[in-house]
């Protein structure tokens, strides 16, 4: 419920509550299926407060997805950093290990950013750009590791790995099973092993 009259306001806390409520609702049901009234009720704020902080539902959705993208890539970066030794190959496969674990989590419904772009396709706004940037960040992550492996075309192979990630994410969400993650990892291993089969052991660990 909205705060009672006379209650001290905390703008940062209000903004955070709206973002959290919208994040959960959009992920569960999609951007178009959720209205501003429901978001405000779930956050315990007034519609006026919601509009004061975000201006419109479209701007709120864009901020939700941009924030979610930042969180996803920070999580992937931590997953890569925690790999023991100095093995680009192992760091690439650690990304696939992380998404395999994600697919098995309760409430998994696919990639929120891609879902949002699909749900709002054709609409004006920032969401398509946020989704493109989200995918490009995967490519940069993979590309840096592939360059460290000595790949002749790190950008091209990074794109193939991106397709594996996003394809597996769609399949896992539709089937309700994490199996696609392990299949994508196996395909990634095949691509990496074909890259430099003679000396992968010495270069990648």
Buried (B, 14 or more C-beta within 10 A) or exposed (E): EBBEEEEEEEEEEBBEBBBEBBBBBBBEEBBEEBEBEBBBBBBBBBBEBBBEBBEEBBBBBBBBBBBBBEEBBEEBEEBBEEBEEEBBBBBBBBBBBBBBEBBEEEEBEBBBBBBBBBBBEEEEEBBBEBBEBBBBBBBEBBBBBBBBBBBEEBEEBBBBBBBBBBBBBBBBBEEEEBBBBBBBBEBBBEBBEEBBEEEBEEBBB
